[in-house]
């Protein structure tokens, strides 16, 4: 093997091993991170076969840290940080203190020196921001209140790490250290940190967006992409070389500054490929540093350390959630996200070795604890919802976390004929806005506190909590509701909500959306009546506009749309029902300059029990009754003997004025 190609070979083989490990992990339904870590272990100097250059990979992994933190800054505004400062700042400080004491106690049980115990405690107390962001994103919690608290919490920990790395050489270095020297070192570190932050917020917030705007306007796209890389890496290196700060903090602040630019979305899109690639390198490099032989000889200590990192820190943060009244879901998110250690723990451990405090075996044990905790951390996120459901069943226990959380009024007990909308995102707002305009009572179920406050400010009744929790749905009066609209969450959450709702109200009409065909099938099996596939509907609309421009008739276009929908929604019903729907859509498409409206035969409507001949709609209003929807069935081509029942929906065709006149007969 040629020495001058070792870096290239290490890089390539690490990527190949990480790819293979990720594929295997995916096949075993494990998080891809586990595969990346194992891939790094395969090419490490401690396993047979190819021996990679772990030092070179560590340097490449720093690039991954920079891009991950830059992307984090792009999506994390200072406003978000200020909103959670009351929880994040004291929580991070208290957790570092308590975690250090717990790690010190464990080290004493191992028989380590007091100095080594302090190093272990500090390493255990600092979690990995890179791992947190990835797992929050994978769990769909990054933009949640708990996700913002956890991110702000770790930003504070990163700042504290800067101070820790300054203090350690002063306290544990050779020779005596006076109080004045220690104070001077701390003051210098804080001064540099404040100076860099002010420089970025005052100068960088004006210069960097201006530079990006000029490059986007006058330069080719590849130069804009290069500018994004230069800003992310250059700012991180400037923070390290000029201010003695971590590259992670520098890259994060660069992202925060650029997020104020009108081009922030384009910058984020350009940074994603680099972030994804080098984050894989980061996890592979972590796997390369672990010596499995050393860990095998200290397996008992490794298990105890992992238990402290994952279970001990989880319990510490759960207790802090009670002290800080951080909200139950937010506390569970923080506790899960911080139940791991990562890059800053490595740096602290390396500092300890450089000062002669930690031995190579002790440092390897810290690395092993980090690797195992990173590999298992994503599973901690899967426990958030079941633990929250269990805790909410014990009202006094849940109340400990929400003493200062704003309480919302319960919906009135006599609410009836309302629509329950789960999720107040973009889709949920579209539905509720129309319902408000139609004076249809609406109840929103929203799990995020800030969004719930917006919902209430918009004049809507709101339930705060996870709709997948049967306790929350029990307060939504589903048995008296007309429709349940599941507009938020992914397919798995919608499936759980539909299943729970069907138990409460077997006859309730459930409308939701699915990402793909598998989600459609699962939701149909869970009891959903109508499932919309946004991607499919978007494709149909693109097709419709394209064929209009090409001169096709509305009838032809509707036929193609029907065929696409028939294949895309096949799991929702039998072929006969699908054929009836397609026939009705063809009927509507063949009509022009008319309005079709579904009119409900209400509880007190005089139309209930009457036939179409009795009502004589055409003579009185000019409309034609062309369809009847009763339950899940649609009947076309009605005759005069058709009798109407309460709860029926009659499809009326006519002009706007004619339909409005007929609707009054059903009121």
C-alpha positions as CSV (number, residue, x, y, z in Angstrom):
1,X,0.0,0.0,0.0
2,X,1.4,3.4,-1.0
3,X,1.6,5.8,1.9
4,X,0.6,8.8,-0.2
5,X,-2.8,7.2,-1.0
6,X,-3.7,6.2,2.5
7,X,-6.0,9.2,3.1
8,X,-7.8,8.5,-0.2
9,X,-8.2,4.8,0.4
10,X,-9.4,5.4,4.0
11,X,-12.0,7.9,2.7
12,X,-13.2,5.5,0.0
13,X,-13.2,2.3,2.1
14,X,-15.0,4.1,4.9
15,X,-17.7,5.3,2.6
16,X,-18.1,1.8,1.1
17,X,-18.2,0.2,4.6
18,X,-20.7,2.9,5.9
19,X,-22.9,2.3,2.8
20,X,-22.9,-1.5,3.3
21,X,-23.6,-1.0,7.0
22,X,-26.4,1.4,6.4
23,X,-28.1,-1.0,3.9
24,X,-27.8,-3.9,6.4
25,X,-29.1,-1.7,9.2
26,X,-32.0,-0.6,7.0
27,X,-32.8,-4.2,6.2
28,X,-32.8,-5.1,9.9
29,X,-35.0,-2.1,10.6
30,X,-32.3,-0.4,12.7
31,X,-31.3,3.3,12.5
32,X,-28.8,3.9,9.6
33,X,-26.4,5.4,12.2
34,X,-25.8,2.0,13.6
35,X,-24.6,0.8,10.2
36,X,-22.3,3.8,9.8
37,X,-20.7,3.2,13.1
38,X,-20.2,-0.5,12.4
39,X,-18.8,0.4,8.9
40,X,-16.2,2.6,10.6
41,X,-15.3,-0.2,13.0
42,X,-14.7,-2.5,10.0
43,X,-12.0,-0.3,8.5
44,X,-10.5,0.8,11.9
45,X,-6.9,-0.1,12.9
46,X,-8.3,-2.4,15.6
47,X,-10.0,-4.9,13.3
48,X,-8.6,-7.4,10.7
49,X,-8.3,-6.3,7.0
50,X,-7.8,-2.8,5.7
51,X,-6.3,-0.5,8.3
52,X,-7.6,3.1,7.9
53,X,-6.0,6.3,9.0
54,X,-8.2,7.2,11.9
55,X,-6.4,10.6,12.5
56,X,-7.1,11.7,8.9
57,X,-10.7,10.5,9.2
58,X,-11.1,12.5,12.4
59,X,-10.1,15.7,10.5
60,X,-12.6,14.9,7.7
61,X,-15.3,14.3,10.3
62,X,-14.8,17.8,11.6
63,X,-16.1,18.9,8.1
64,X,-19.2,16.9,8.9
65,X,-19.6,18.7,12.2
66,X,-19.3,22.1,10.5
67,X,-21.9,21.3,7.8
68,X,-24.3,19.8,10.4
69,X,-24.1,22.8,12.6
70,X,-24.3,25.3,9.7
71,X,-27.6,23.6,8.6
72,X,-28.8,23.7,12.2
73,X,-28.1,27.4,12.3
74,X,-30.1,27.9,9.1
75,X,-33.2,26.5,10.7
76,X,-32.7,27.8,14.2
77,X,-33.5,31.5,14.7
78,X,-32.3,33.6,17.6
79,X,-35.9,34.3,18.3
80,X,-36.4,30.5,18.9
81,X,-33.3,30.5,21.3
82,X,-34.6,33.5,23.2
83,X,-38.0,31.9,23.6
84,X,-36.6,28.8,25.3
85,X,-33.8,30.5,27.2
86,X,-35.7,30.3,30.5
87,X,-35.5,26.5,30.3
88,X,-32.4,25.9,28.1
89,X,-29.9,28.0,30.1
90,X,-30.6,26.9,33.6
91,X,-31.4,23.3,32.4
92,X,-28.0,23.0,30.6
93,X,-26.1,24.4,33.6
94,X,-27.8,22.2,36.1
95,X,-27.5,19.1,33.9
96,X,-23.7,19.6,33.4
97,X,-23.3,20.0,37.2
98,X,-25.4,17.0,38.2
99,X,-24.0,14.9,35.3
100,X,-20.4,15.6,36.3
101,X,-21.1,14.6,39.8
102,X,-22.8,11.3,38.7
103,X,-19.9,10.6,36.3
104,X,-17.3,11.3,39.1
105,X,-19.2,8.9,41.4
106,X,-19.1,6.2,38.8
107,X,-15.4,6.7,38.2
108,X,-14.7,6.3,41.9
109,X,-16.6,3.0,41.8
110,X,-14.3,2.0,38.9
111,X,-11.2,2.9,41.1
112,X,-10.1,5.8,38.9
113,X,-8.3,8.8,40.3
114,X,-10.3,11.9,41.4
115,X,-8.9,13.9,38.4
116,X,-9.9,11.1,36.0
117,X,-13.3,11.0,37.6
118,X,-13.8,14.7,36.9
119,X,-12.9,14.1,33.2
120,X,-15.3,11.2,33.0
121,X,-18.1,13.3,34.6
122,X,-17.5,16.2,32.2
123,X,-17.5,13.8,29.2
124,X,-20.7,12.2,30.3
125,X,-22.5,15.6,30.9
126,X,-22.0,16.9,27.4
127,X,-24.2,15.5,24.6
128,X,-23.6,15.6,20.9
129,X,-25.5,18.4,19.0
130,X,-24.9,16.5,15.7
131,X,-26.5,13.3,16.9
132,X,-29.4,15.3,18.5
133,X,-30.2,17.2,15.3
134,X,-30.2,14.1,13.2
135,X,-32.4,12.1,15.5
136,X,-34.8,15.1,16.1
137,X,-35.1,15.4,12.3
138,X,-35.7,11.7,11.8
139,X,-38.3,11.7,14.5
140,X,-40.0,14.8,13.0
141,X,-39.5,16.7,16.2
142,X,-36.9,19.3,15.2
143,X,-39.4,22.1,14.8
144,X,-41.4,21.1,17.8
145,X,-41.3,23.0,21.1
146,X,-39.3,20.2,22.7
147,X,-36.9,20.1,19.7
148,X,-36.2,23.8,20.1
149,X,-35.6,23.5,23.8
150,X,-33.3,20.5,23.3
151,X,-31.4,22.4,20.6
152,X,-31.1,25.5,22.6
153,X,-30.0,23.4,25.6
154,X,-27.2,21.9,23.7
155,X,-26.1,25.2,22.2
156,X,-25.7,26.4,25.9
157,X,-23.7,23.2,26.6
158,X,-21.5,23.9,23.6
159,X,-20.7,27.4,24.9
160,X,-20.0,25.9,28.4
161,X,-17.6,23.4,26.7
162,X,-15.6,26.3,25.4
163,X,-15.1,27.5,29.0
164,X,-14.4,24.0,30.2
165,X,-11.6,23.5,27.7
166,X,-10.0,26.7,28.8
167,X,-10.2,25.9,32.5
168,X,-8.9,22.3,32.3
169,X,-5.3,23.1,31.3
170,X,-5.2,25.8,33.9
171,X,-6.5,23.7,36.7
172,X,-4.8,20.4,35.9
173,X,-1.7,21.7,34.0
174,X,1.8,21.5,35.5
175,X,2.6,23.8,38.4
176,X,0.4,25.6,40.9
177,X,-2.5,27.7,39.6
178,X,-3.6,30.8,41.4
179,X,-7.1,32.1,41.6
180,X,-6.0,35.2,39.7
181,X,-4.7,33.0,36.8
182,X,-7.9,31.0,36.7
183,X,-10.1,34.1,36.7
184,X,-7.9,35.6,33.9
185,X,-8.3,32.5,31.8
186,X,-12.1,32.5,32.3
187,X,-12.4,36.2,31.5
188,X,-10.3,35.8,28.3
189,X,-12.5,32.8,27.1
190,X,-15.7,34.7,27.8
191,X,-14.4,37.9,26.2
192,X,-13.4,36.0,23.0
193,X,-16.8,34.3,22.9
194,X,-18.7,37.5,23.3
195,X,-16.5,39.3,20.7
196,X,-17.1,36.6,18.1
197,X,-20.9,36.4,18.7
198,X,-21.2,40.2,18.4
199,X,-19.0,40.3,15.3
200,X,-21.3,37.7,13.6
201,X,-24.5,39.3,14.7
202,X,-23.6,42.9,14.0
203,X,-21.2,42.7,11.0
204,X,-21.8,39.2,9.7
205,X,-25.6,39.6,9.5
206,X,-25.1,42.4,7.1
207,X,-22.1,41.3,5.1
208,X,-22.8,37.6,4.5
209,X,-26.4,38.0,3.1
210,X,-25.2,40.9,0.9
211,X,-22.3,38.8,-0.5
212,X,-24.6,35.9,-1.2
213,X,-27.1,38.2,-3.0
214,X,-24.3,39.6,-5.3
215,X,-23.0,36.1,-6.1
216,X,-26.5,34.7,-6.8
217,X,-27.2,37.7,-9.2
218,X,-23.9,37.9,-11.2
219,X,-22.2,34.5,-10.9
220,X,-23.0,31.0,-12.1
221,X,-24.7,28.4,-9.9
222,X,-21.4,26.5,-9.1
223,X,-19.9,29.7,-7.6
224,X,-22.9,30.1,-5.4
225,X,-22.6,26.6,-4.2
226,X,-18.9,27.2,-3.5
227,X,-19.8,30.4,-1.7
228,X,-22.0,28.4,0.7
229,X,-19.2,26.0,1.4
230,X,-16.7,28.8,2.0
231,X,-19.1,30.6,4.4
232,X,-19.8,27.5,6.4
233,X,-16.2,26.2,6.6
234,X,-14.5,29.6,6.6
235,X,-16.5,31.0,9.5
236,X,-16.0,27.8,11.5
237,X,-12.2,28.0,11.0
238,X,-12.1,31.7,11.8
239,X,-13.8,31.0,15.1
240,X,-11.2,28.3,15.9
241,X,-8.1,30.1,14.8
242,X,-8.8,33.7,15.8
243,X,-11.1,33.3,18.8
244,X,-10.1,29.8,20.1
245,X,-13.7,28.6,19.9
246,X,-15.1,25.3,18.5
247,X,-15.6,25.0,14.8
248,X,-19.2,23.7,15.6
249,X,-20.1,27.0,17.3
250,X,-18.6,29.0,14.5
251,X,-20.5,27.1,11.8
252,X,-23.7,27.3,13.8
253,X,-23.5,31.1,14.1
254,X,-22.7,31.4,10.4
255,X,-26.0,29.5,9.7
256,X,-27.9,31.7,12.1
257,X,-26.6,34.8,10.3
258,X,-27.3,33.5,6.8
259,X,-30.9,32.4,7.8
260,X,-31.8,36.1,7.7
261,X,-31.1,36.3,4.0
262,X,-33.8,36.0,1.4
263,X,-31.7,33.2,-0.1
264,X,-31.6,31.1,3.0
265,X,-33.8,28.3,1.4
266,X,-31.4,28.1,-1.6
267,X,-28.4,28.0,0.8
268,X,-30.0,25.2,2.8
269,X,-30.6,23.2,-0.4
270,X,-27.0,23.7,-1.6
271,X,-25.7,22.6,1.8
272,X,-27.7,19.4,2.2
273,X,-25.5,17.1,0.0
274,X,-22.4,18.2,1.8
275,X,-24.1,17.8,5.2
276,X,-25.4,14.3,4.4
277,X,-22.1,13.0,3.0
278,X,-19.8,14.4,5.8
279,X,-22.2,13.5,8.6
280,X,-21.8,9.9,7.5
281,X,-18.1,10.4,7.6
282,X,-18.4,11.7,11.1
283,X,-20.2,8.6,12.4
284,X,-17.8,6.3,10.5
285,X,-14.9,8.1,12.1
286,X,-16.4,7.5,15.5
287,X,-16.6,3.8,14.8
288,X,-12.9,3.8,13.7
289,X,-11.7,5.1,17.1
290,X,-13.1,2.2,19.1
291,X,-10.9,-0.7,20.2
292,X,-13.2,-3.7,20.6
293,X,-10.6,-5.7,22.4
294,X,-10.2,-3.1,25.2
295,X,-14.0,-2.8,25.5
296,X,-14.4,-6.6,25.7
297,X,-12.0,-6.7,28.6
298,X,-14.0,-3.9,30.4
299,X,-17.5,-5.0,29.4
300,X,-18.9,-4.5,32.9
301,X,-17.6,-1.0,33.2
302,X,-18.9,-0.3,29.6
303,X,-22.4,-1.4,30.6
304,X,-22.4,0.7,33.7
305,X,-21.2,3.7,31.7
306,X,-23.8,3.3,29.0
307,X,-26.5,2.9,31.7
308,X,-25.4,6.2,33.2
309,X,-25.3,8.0,29.8
310,X,-28.7,6.8,28.7
311,X,-30.7,6.0,31.8
312,X,-29.0,8.2,34.3
313,X,-29.0,11.3,32.1
314,X,-32.6,10.6,31.1
315,X,-33.7,10.5,34.7
316,X,-31.6,13.7,35.5
317,X,-33.3,15.6,32.7
318,X,-36.8,14.3,33.7
319,X,-36.2,15.6,37.2
320,X,-35.0,18.9,35.8
321,X,-38.2,19.0,33.7
322,X,-40.2,19.0,36.9
323,X,-38.0,21.7,38.5
324,X,-38.2,23.9,35.4
325,X,-41.9,23.0,34.5
326,X,-40.8,22.4,30.9
327,X,-44.0,20.6,29.8
328,X,-44.3,16.8,29.6
329,X,-43.8,16.3,25.9
330,X,-40.9,18.9,25.8
331,X,-39.2,17.2,28.8
332,X,-39.5,13.8,27.3
333,X,-38.0,15.1,24.0
334,X,-35.1,16.8,25.8
335,X,-34.5,13.7,28.0
336,X,-34.4,11.4,24.9
337,X,-32.2,13.8,22.9
338,X,-29.6,14.2,25.6
339,X,-29.3,10.5,26.4
340,X,-26.0,10.3,24.5
341,X,-22.5,11.8,24.3
342,X,-20.4,12.6,21.2
343,X,-17.8,14.9,19.7
344,X,-17.2,17.2,22.7
345,X,-16.8,14.3,25.0
346,X,-14.0,13.1,22.6
347,X,-12.3,16.5,22.8
348,X,-12.5,16.5,26.6
349,X,-11.2,13.0,26.8
350,X,-8.3,13.9,24.4
351,X,-7.5,16.9,26.7
352,X,-7.5,14.6,29.7
353,X,-5.0,12.3,27.9
354,X,-2.8,15.2,26.9
355,X,-2.7,16.4,30.5
356,X,-1.8,12.9,31.7
357,X,-5.0,12.4,33.6
358,X,-6.7,9.7,31.5
359,X,-5.1,6.5,30.4
360,X,-5.6,5.1,26.9
361,X,-7.9,2.4,28.3
362,X,-10.0,5.0,30.1
363,X,-10.3,7.1,27.0
364,X,-11.3,4.0,24.9
365,X,-14.0,3.3,27.5
366,X,-15.4,6.9,27.0
367,X,-15.3,6.3,23.2
368,X,-17.1,3.0,23.6
369,X,-19.8,4.6,25.8
370,X,-20.3,7.3,23.1
371,X,-20.6,4.8,20.3
372,X,-23.1,2.6,22.1
373,X,-25.2,5.6,23.2
374,X,-25.2,7.1,19.7
375,X,-26.3,3.8,18.2
376,X,-29.1,3.4,20.7
377,X,-30.2,7.0,21.0
378,X,-32.8,6.8,18.2
379,X,-34.6,4.1,20.1
380,X,-35.0,6.5,23.0
381,X,-37.1,8.7,20.7
382,X,-39.4,5.8,19.9
383,X,-40.3,5.6,23.6
384,X,-41.5,9.2,23.9
385,X,-45.1,8.7,22.8
386,X,-45.8,5.5,24.8
387,X,-44.2,7.0,28.0
388,X,-46.2,10.2,27.5
389,X,-49.4,8.2,27.1
390,X,-48.7,6.3,30.3
391,X,-47.8,9.5,32.3
392,X,-50.9,11.3,31.1
393,X,-53.1,8.6,32.5
394,X,-51.7,9.6,35.9
395,X,-52.9,13.2,36.0
396,X,-50.9,14.2,39.1
397,X,-47.7,13.0,37.6
398,X,-48.3,14.8,34.3
399,X,-49.3,18.0,36.2
400,X,-45.8,18.2,37.8
401,X,-44.4,19.1,34.4
402,X,-47.0,21.5,33.4
403,X,-47.5,23.8,36.4
404,X,-46.5,26.8,34.4
405,X,-47.7,25.7,31.1
406,X,-50.7,27.7,29.9
407,X,-54.0,25.8,30.3
408,X,-56.7,25.9,27.7
409,X,-60.4,25.8,28.2
410,X,-62.0,22.4,27.7
411,X,-64.5,22.2,24.8
412,X,-68.1,22.5,26.0
413,X,-69.7,19.2,27.0
414,X,-72.7,19.8,24.8
415,X,-70.7,20.4,21.5
416,X,-72.4,18.5,18.6
417,X,-72.2,18.3,14.8
418,X,-68.6,19.7,14.9
419,X,-65.6,18.8,12.8
420,X,-62.5,17.7,14.7
421,X,-59.2,18.7,12.9
422,X,-56.0,17.2,14.1
423,X,-53.0,19.4,13.4
424,X,-53.0,23.2,12.8
425,X,-50.3,23.2,10.1
426,X,-50.8,24.5,6.6
427,X,-53.3,21.8,5.7
428,X,-55.2,22.1,8.9
429,X,-55.4,25.9,8.6
430,X,-56.9,25.5,5.1
431,X,-59.7,23.3,6.4
432,X,-60.5,25.3,9.5
433,X,-60.5,28.6,7.6
434,X,-63.3,27.3,5.3
435,X,-65.2,25.8,8.2
436,X,-65.1,29.1,10.0
437,X,-66.5,30.9,6.9
438,X,-69.3,28.4,6.7
439,X,-70.1,28.7,10.5
440,X,-69.4,25.0,11.0
441,X,-68.2,24.4,14.6
442,X,-64.6,23.2,14.7
443,X,-62.4,21.7,17.3
444,X,-58.6,21.6,16.7
445,X,-56.3,19.0,18.4
446,X,-52.7,20.3,18.5
447,X,-49.7,18.9,20.4
448,X,-47.4,22.0,20.2
449,X,-48.1,24.6,22.8
450,X,-47.1,27.6,20.6
451,X,-49.3,26.4,17.7
452,X,-52.2,25.8,20.1
453,X,-51.9,29.4,21.3
454,X,-52.1,30.6,17.6
455,X,-55.1,28.4,17.1
456,X,-56.9,29.9,20.1
457,X,-55.9,33.4,19.0
458,X,-57.6,32.6,15.6
459,X,-60.8,32.1,17.5
460,X,-60.9,28.3,17.4
461,X,-61.6,25.8,20.2
462,X,-58.4,23.8,20.8
463,X,-57.3,20.7,22.7
464,X,-53.6,20.5,23.5
465,X,-52.1,17.1,23.4
466,X,-51.2,14.2,21.2
467,X,-54.2,13.0,19.2
468,X,-52.7,9.5,19.1
469,X,-53.3,9.4,22.9
470,X,-56.8,8.0,23.6
471,X,-57.1,10.3,26.6
472,X,-57.0,13.4,24.4
473,X,-59.5,12.0,21.9
474,X,-61.9,11.2,24.8
475,X,-62.3,15.0,25.2
476,X,-63.0,15.7,21.6
477,X,-66.6,14.3,21.7
478,X,-66.0,12.2,18.6
479,X,-69.3,10.4,19.1
480,X,-71.1,13.7,18.4
481,X,-68.8,14.9,15.6
482,X,-69.7,14.9,12.0
483,X,-66.2,14.5,10.5
484,X,-62.6,13.8,11.8
485,X,-59.9,15.4,9.7
486,X,-56.3,14.2,10.4
487,X,-54.2,16.9,8.9
488,X,-51.0,16.6,10.9
489,X,-48.3,14.0,11.6
490,X,-47.0,11.2,9.4
491,X,-48.7,8.1,8.2
492,X,-47.9,6.1,11.4
493,X,-49.4,8.8,13.6
494,X,-52.5,9.1,11.4
495,X,-53.0,5.4,11.5
496,X,-52.9,5.3,15.3
497,X,-55.3,8.3,15.5
498,X,-57.8,6.7,13.0
499,X,-57.7,3.4,14.9
500,X,-58.4,5.1,18.3
501,X,-61.1,7.3,16.8
502,X,-62.9,4.4,15.3
503,X,-63.1,2.8,18.7
504,X,-64.7,5.9,20.2
505,X,-67.1,6.5,17.3
506,X,-67.6,3.5,15.0
507,X,-69.8,5.6,12.6
508,X,-67.5,8.6,12.4
509,X,-66.4,9.8,8.9
510,X,-62.6,10.0,9.0
511,X,-60.6,12.0,6.4
512,X,-56.8,12.0,6.3
513,X,-53.8,12.0,4.0
514,X,-51.1,9.5,3.1
515,X,-47.6,9.8,1.8
516,X,-47.6,6.7,-0.3
517,X,-49.6,3.6,-1.3
518,X,-48.4,1.6,1.7
519,X,-49.7,4.4,4.0
520,X,-53.0,4.5,2.1
521,X,-53.5,0.8,2.7
522,X,-52.6,1.0,6.4
523,X,-55.0,4.0,6.9
524,X,-57.8,2.3,5.1
525,X,-57.3,-0.8,7.3
526,X,-57.3,1.5,10.4
527,X,-60.8,2.8,9.5
528,X,-60.2,6.0,7.4
529,X,-63.0,6.6,5.0
530,X,-61.3,9.1,2.7
531,X,-57.5,9.3,2.2
532,X,-55.9,12.0,0.1
533,X,-52.5,11.5,-1.4
534,X,-51.0,15.0,-1.9
535,X,-48.2,13.9,-4.2
536,X,-50.7,12.0,-6.4
537,X,-53.2,14.9,-6.5
538,X,-50.3,17.3,-7.3
539,X,-49.3,15.0,-10.2
540,X,-52.9,14.9,-11.5
541,X,-53.1,18.7,-11.4
542,X,-49.9,18.9,-13.4
543,X,-51.3,16.5,-15.9
544,X,-54.5,18.4,-16.1
545,X,-52.9,21.8,-16.8
546,X,-50.5,20.2,-19.4
547,X,-53.4,18.6,-21.3
548,X,-55.4,21.8,-21.2
549,X,-52.4,23.6,-22.9
550,X,-52.2,20.8,-25.4
551,X,-55.9,21.3,-26.4
552,X,-57.6,18.2,-24.9
553,X,-61.3,18.4,-24.0
554,X,-62.4,18.5,-20.3
555,X,-64.0,15.1,-20.8
556,X,-60.8,13.5,-22.0
557,X,-58.8,15.1,-19.3
558,X,-61.2,13.9,-16.6
559,X,-61.0,10.3,-18.0
560,X,-57.2,10.4,-17.6
561,X,-57.6,11.8,-14.1
562,X,-60.1,9.1,-13.2
563,X,-57.7,6.4,-14.3
564,X,-54.9,7.8,-12.3
565,X,-57.0,8.1,-9.2
566,X,-58.5,4.6,-9.7
567,X,-55.0,3.1,-9.5
568,X,-53.8,5.5,-6.8
569,X,-56.8,4.9,-4.4
570,X,-57.5,1.3,-5.2
571,X,-57.0,0.3,-1.5
572,X,-59.9,2.5,-0.4
573,X,-62.8,0.5,-1.7
574,X,-64.3,-2.1,-4.0
575,X,-64.3,-1.7,-7.8
576,X,-68.1,-0.9,-7.9
577,X,-67.8,2.1,-5.5
578,X,-64.8,3.3,-7.5
579,X,-66.8,3.0,-10.8
580,X,-69.7,5.0,-9.3
581,X,-67.3,7.8,-8.3
582,X,-65.7,7.9,-11.7
583,X,-69.1,8.0,-13.4
584,X,-70.1,10.8,-11.2
585,X,-66.9,12.8,-11.9
586,X,-67.5,12.3,-15.6
587,X,-71.0,13.6,-15.2
588,X,-69.7,16.7,-13.4
589,X,-66.9,17.2,-16.0
590,X,-69.5,17.2,-18.8
591,X,-71.4,20.1,-17.3
592,X,-70.5,23.7,-17.9
593,X,-71.4,27.0,-16.3
594,X,-73.3,25.2,-13.5
595,X,-72.6,24.7,-9.8
596,X,-72.6,21.3,-8.1
597,X,-73.1,21.4,-4.3
598,X,-73.7,18.8,-1.7
599,X,-76.6,19.8,0.6
600,X,-77.1,18.1,3.9
601,X,-80.5,16.9,5.0
602,X,-80.3,18.1,8.6
603,X,-81.9,16.7,11.8
604,X,-84.7,19.3,11.7
605,X,-85.1,19.6,7.9
606,X,-88.6,19.2,6.5
607,X,-87.1,17.4,3.5
608,X,-86.4,14.4,5.7
609,X,-88.9,11.7,4.9
610,X,-90.0,13.4,1.7
611,X,-89.4,12.1,-1.9
612,X,-88.0,14.2,-4.7
613,X,-91.4,14.3,-6.2
614,X,-92.8,15.8,-3.0
615,X,-90.1,18.5,-3.0
616,X,-90.5,19.3,-6.7
617,X,-87.1,21.0,-6.7
618,X,-86.9,21.6,-10.4
619,X,-90.2,23.5,-10.5
620,X,-89.5,25.5,-7.4
621,X,-85.8,26.4,-7.8
622,X,-84.6,25.1,-11.2
623,X,-82.0,22.7,-9.8
624,X,-81.6,19.0,-10.6
625,X,-80.9,16.4,-7.9
626,X,-78.3,14.2,-9.6
627,X,-76.7,12.2,-6.8
628,X,-77.3,11.0,-3.3
629,X,-74.6,10.2,-0.7
630,X,-75.8,8.0,2.2
631,X,-73.1,6.7,4.5
632,X,-70.3,5.5,2.3
633,X,-72.5,4.9,-0.8
634,X,-73.1,7.2,-3.7
635,X,-76.2,6.7,-5.8
636,X,-76.5,8.3,-9.3
637,X,-79.4,9.1,-11.6
638,X,-82.1,9.6,-9.0
639,X,-85.8,9.2,-9.8
640,X,-88.8,11.0,-8.3
641,X,-89.5,8.2,-5.9
642,X,-86.2,8.6,-4.1
643,X,-86.9,9.3,-0.4
644,X,-84.5,11.5,1.6
645,X,-83.4,10.6,5.2
646,X,-81.7,12.6,7.9
647,X,-78.0,12.8,7.3
648,X,-78.2,12.3,3.5
649,X,-76.3,14.6,1.2
650,X,-78.0,15.5,-2.0
651,X,-75.9,16.5,-5.0
652,X,-77.6,19.5,-6.7
653,X,-76.7,20.9,-10.1
654,X,-77.6,24.3,-11.3
655,X,-76.5,27.9,-11.3
656,X,-75.3,29.5,-8.2
657,X,-78.6,31.3,-7.5
658,X,-80.6,28.1,-8.2
659,X,-78.5,26.0,-5.8
660,X,-78.7,28.7,-3.1
661,X,-82.5,28.8,-3.4
662,X,-82.7,25.0,-3.2
663,X,-80.4,24.8,-0.2
664,X,-82.9,26.9,1.8
665,X,-85.5,24.1,1.4
666,X,-83.1,21.7,3.2
667,X,-82.2,24.2,6.0
